[in-house]
Amino acid sequence: MKTAPPLFLLPEEVEELTGFKSAGRQCRWLHEGGWRFVISGSGRPVVARKYAEKMLGCGDDEGQQHPPRPNFGALLRAV
């Protein structure tokens, strides 16, 4: 049976993402990069996994609406 990945990035993943061990430096890196995160009770940044995947360009487009595209073929046939 396949288990779902954790909802949030693990502390090691945040460290790998930011390149910093210090929570303060991690928070600064995330803030300066425009990332959304919260600070846990232990003072460490918490980043949602799906958000991180989206920010890195590898998340799915689930829930994103793309603007409708005109049917140019139908428009040309109508002329």
C-alpha positions as CSV (number, residue, x, y, z in Angstrom):
1,M,0.0,0.0,0.0
2,K,1.3,3.4,-1.0
3,T,1.5,6.0,1.8
4,A,0.8,9.7,1.1
5,P,3.8,12.0,1.5
6,P,3.8,14.3,4.6
7,L,1.6,17.4,4.3
8,F,4.6,19.7,5.1
9,L,8.3,19.6,4.1
10,L,10.5,17.8,6.6
11,P,13.0,20.0,8.4
12,E,15.8,18.3,6.3
13,E,13.9,19.2,3.1
14,V,13.6,22.9,4.2
15,E,17.3,22.9,4.9
16,E,18.1,21.4,1.5
17,L,15.7,23.8,-0.2
18,T,17.2,26.9,1.4
19,G,20.7,25.8,1.9
20,F,20.7,26.9,5.5
21,K,20.6,25.0,8.8
22,S,19.6,28.0,10.9
23,A,15.8,28.6,11.2
24,G,16.4,32.4,11.0
25,R,18.3,32.1,7.8
26,Q,15.8,29.7,6.4
27,C,13.0,32.1,7.1
28,R,14.9,35.0,5.6
29,W,15.6,32.9,2.4
30,L,11.9,31.9,2.1
31,H,10.7,35.5,2.8
32,E,13.1,37.1,0.3
33,G,12.1,34.5,-2.4
34,G,8.4,35.3,-1.9
35,W,7.5,31.9,-0.4
36,R,4.5,31.4,1.9
37,F,5.3,29.8,5.2
38,V,4.4,29.8,8.8
39,I,6.7,29.6,11.8
40,S,6.0,26.7,14.1
41,G,6.0,26.9,17.9
42,S,9.6,25.7,17.8
43,G,10.5,28.7,15.7
44,R,11.2,26.7,12.5
45,P,9.6,27.6,9.1
46,V,6.8,25.3,7.9
47,V,6.2,25.0,4.2
48,A,3.3,23.0,2.6
49,R,4.6,20.2,0.3
50,K,2.1,21.0,-2.5
51,Y,3.0,24.7,-2.3
52,A,6.7,23.9,-2.6
53,E,6.1,21.6,-5.6
54,K,4.1,24.4,-7.2
55,M,6.8,27.0,-6.5
56,L,9.4,24.6,-8.0
57,G,7.4,24.1,-11.1
58,C,6.7,20.4,-10.6
59,G,3.2,20.5,-9.0
60,D,0.0,19.6,-10.8
61,D,-2.4,22.2,-12.1
62,E,-5.2,20.7,-10.1
63,G,-7.7,23.4,-9.3
64,Q,-6.2,26.0,-11.5
65,Q,-8.5,27.5,-14.1
66,H,-7.1,28.4,-17.5
67,P,-8.9,31.1,-19.4
68,P,-11.1,29.7,-22.2
69,R,-9.5,29.9,-25.7
70,P,-11.5,31.0,-28.6
71,N,-12.4,28.5,-31.3
72,F,-10.8,30.3,-34.2
73,G,-11.8,27.5,-36.7
74,A,-15.5,28.2,-36.0
75,L,-15.0,31.9,-36.4
76,L,-13.3,31.5,-39.7
77,R,-16.0,29.1,-41.0
78,A,-18.6,31.7,-40.1
79,V,-17.2,34.3,-42.4
